Amino acid sequence: MEDIRIAVIGHGFMGHEHEKMLSEMEGYRLIGFSDVDPAQLEDVKEGLIRYASNDELIQDPQVQVVLIAANNNQHHDLVCQAARAGKDIICEKPIAMNVEELDDMLEVVDECGVNFTVHHQRRFDPDFRVIKEVYDQKSLGDIYTIKSSLYGFNGNMHDWHVYIKEGGGMLFDWGVHLLDQILWMMPGAKIRSVFADLRNVINFEVDDYFKILMKFDNGVMAEVELGTYYLADKPHDKWFERHWFIGGNKGTAYVDGFEPQGKIIRTSRLLTNVQGTRTMTAAGPTRSFGPPVEGTILTEELPDVRTKHEDYFINYRKAYDGQEDFLVKIPETRRVLALMEAVRESARTGMSIPFEA
Ligand SMILES: NC(=O)c1ccc[n+]([C@@H]2O[C@H](COP(=O)([O-])OP(=O)(O)OC[C@H]3O[C@@H](n4cnc5c(N)ncnc54)[C@H](O)[C@@H]3O)[C@@H](O)[C@H]2O)c1
């Protein structure tokens, strides 16, 4: 099988990540980069082409796949341009600035008949895949809550990510991944309603904090919370916190960190109606919140799931050869965009927004 010949538009943060990964990935030949800012191309690796323009890259007959890693507000035009040149396209997330923009892109993509997918490599984050596996195993009974949270401690928003018109803000940056994970985890479940808070805690233009509640028709209330300004005096290796919690009527599970640590926890007998023992705690005397009866709490190891971001491109290669489906399907990304619009609407009005009837 010949290598897929791929070129990348945008040699910034993500462009560099793609350069590193695709230079080493089996099944790919990285051809080169274009960037509106020529200074960004100065450190392109030896042997790769530094295209003088996007157009030159897109029109290069040796390029089969164009990967778009430019600012969010550039995706629409670049996708349309690449599609019209007959190139297959991988676009960085978020696929577009809104549903309307995406629908416009899809008209062109469909007309040109090219492959089109989105780089949602965080579907392979190990912490997420462990919690997804716990969910898929269905051993926690009826799930009532799923909580996904991410906290940063330095309040740092940077570069164009601080401007609305460029597609800045944390909802577009990390929110799109966190929502995509929840929706992909429960593919058949519809979201009945969305209630969200979206704030500029320290940024002037864009959101740097959000809490999103989604009520699903399978009974799950999912909560996604992200804060960039949770100031704390953490040791350096704790500067970034990631947590999952999933609760059902037959057990709970938690996962902490991107290198997942956690447990599945059950009780040896249901504790619905035990004698109310009075326990003295720091919060004062309590019956419901005291420790469980000795020996009734059972813990299990989390499933051993090993995934890595390279798996995204392994799937892409197989899908390109017709051996698998592309992992990330456009209607899924459209649904996430629509959800983000409902999030903004809820945050603006302070109301819960009905979503999928
Ligand atoms: N999948 C992920 O985990 C992930 C992580 C970070 C960023 N991203 C996405 O990658 C994209 C780029 O983000 P970034 O953080 O790397 O930004 P960045 O600012 O570091 O890099 C963007 C680069 O694109 C160039 N550029 C802008 N407009 C262009 C145009 N019209 N044509 C050619 N080049 C253009 C800029 O000069 C810059 O070099 C965004 O869509 C972002 O959401 C994805």
PDBQT file of the ligand as one rigid body, heavy atoms in Angstrom, charges set to zero:
ROOT
HETATM    1  N1  LIG A 401      -6.985  18.680  18.213  1.00  0.00    +0.000 N 
HETATM    2  C1  LIG A 401      -6.375  19.331  19.192  1.00  0.00    +0.000 C 
HETATM    3  O1  LIG A 401      -6.051  18.804  20.245  1.00  0.00    +0.000 OA
HETATM    4  C2  LIG A 401      -5.990  20.767  18.986  1.00  0.00    +0.000 A 
HETATM    5  C3  LIG A 401      -5.106  21.404  19.878  1.00  0.00    +0.000 A 
HETATM    6  C4  LIG A 401      -4.782  22.736  19.634  1.00  0.00    +0.000 A 
HETATM    7  C5  LIG A 401      -5.339  23.412  18.562  1.00  0.00    +0.000 A 
HETATM    8  N2  LIG A 401      -6.203  22.746  17.737  1.00  0.00    +0.000 N 
HETATM    9  C6  LIG A 401      -6.822  23.429  16.589  1.00  0.00    +0.000 C 
HETATM   10  O2  LIG A 401      -5.809  23.652  15.624  1.00  0.00    +0.000 OA
HETATM   11  C7  LIG A 401      -6.070  24.878  14.932  1.00  0.00    +0.000 C 
HETATM   12  C8  LIG A 401      -4.848  25.771  15.080  1.00  0.00    +0.000 C 
HETATM   13  O3  LIG A 401      -4.707  26.120  16.438  1.00  0.00    +0.000 OA
HETATM   14  P1  LIG A 401      -3.282  26.444  17.074  1.00  0.00    +0.000 P 
HETATM   15  O4  LIG A 401      -3.498  26.490  18.547  1.00  0.00    +0.000 OA
HETATM   16  O5  LIG A 401      -2.253  25.540  16.483  1.00  0.00    +0.000 OA
HETATM   17  O6  LIG A 401      -3.057  27.933  16.568  1.00  0.00    +0.000 OA
HETATM   18  P2  LIG A 401      -1.672  28.637  16.262  1.00  0.00    +0.000 P 
HETATM   19  O7  LIG A 401      -1.949  30.098  16.283  1.00  0.00    +0.000 OA
HETATM   20  O8  LIG A 401      -0.598  28.122  17.152  1.00  0.00    +0.000 OA
HETATM   21  O9  LIG A 401      -1.363  28.169  14.768  1.00  0.00    +0.000 OA
HETATM   22  C9  LIG A 401      -2.193  28.540  13.690  1.00  0.00    +0.000 C 
HETATM   23  C10 LIG A 401      -1.319  28.765  12.490  1.00  0.00    +0.000 C 
HETATM   24  O10 LIG A 401      -2.164  28.946  11.356  1.00  0.00    +0.000 OA
HETATM   25  C11 LIG A 401      -1.673  30.059  10.598  1.00  0.00    +0.000 C 
HETATM   26  N3  LIG A 401      -2.797  30.585   9.825  1.00  0.00    +0.000 N 
HETATM   27  C12 LIG A 401      -3.832  31.364  10.218  1.00  0.00    +0.000 A 
HETATM   28  N4  LIG A 401      -4.676  31.593   9.203  1.00  0.00    +0.000 NA
HETATM   29  C13 LIG A 401      -4.162  30.935   8.130  1.00  0.00    +0.000 A 
HETATM   30  C14 LIG A 401      -4.573  30.796   6.781  1.00  0.00    +0.000 A 
HETATM   31  N5  LIG A 401      -5.702  31.367   6.315  1.00  0.00    +0.000 N 
HETATM   32  N6  LIG A 401      -3.796  30.054   5.970  1.00  0.00    +0.000 NA
HETATM   33  C15 LIG A 401      -2.648  29.478   6.410  1.00  0.00    +0.000 A 
HETATM   34  N7  LIG A 401      -2.217  29.580   7.669  1.00  0.00    +0.000 NA
HETATM   35  C16 LIG A 401      -2.979  30.295   8.527  1.00  0.00    +0.000 A 
HETATM   36  C17 LIG A 401      -1.119  31.010  11.638  1.00  0.00    +0.000 C 
HETATM   37  O11 LIG A 401      -0.172  31.908  11.046  1.00  0.00    +0.000 OA
HETATM   38  C18 LIG A 401      -0.457  30.036  12.606  1.00  0.00    +0.000 C 
HETATM   39  O12 LIG A 401       0.863  29.727  12.253  1.00  0.00    +0.000 OA
HETATM   40  C19 LIG A 401      -7.332  25.457  15.560  1.00  0.00    +0.000 C 
HETATM   41  O13 LIG A 401      -8.437  25.092  14.793  1.00  0.00    +0.000 OA
HETATM   42  C20 LIG A 401      -7.394  24.791  16.907  1.00  0.00    +0.000 C 
HETATM   43  O14 LIG A 401      -8.697  24.694  17.441  1.00  0.00    +0.000 OA
HETATM   44  C21 LIG A 401      -6.516  21.449  17.911  1.00  0.00    +0.000 A 
ENDROOT
TORSDOF 0
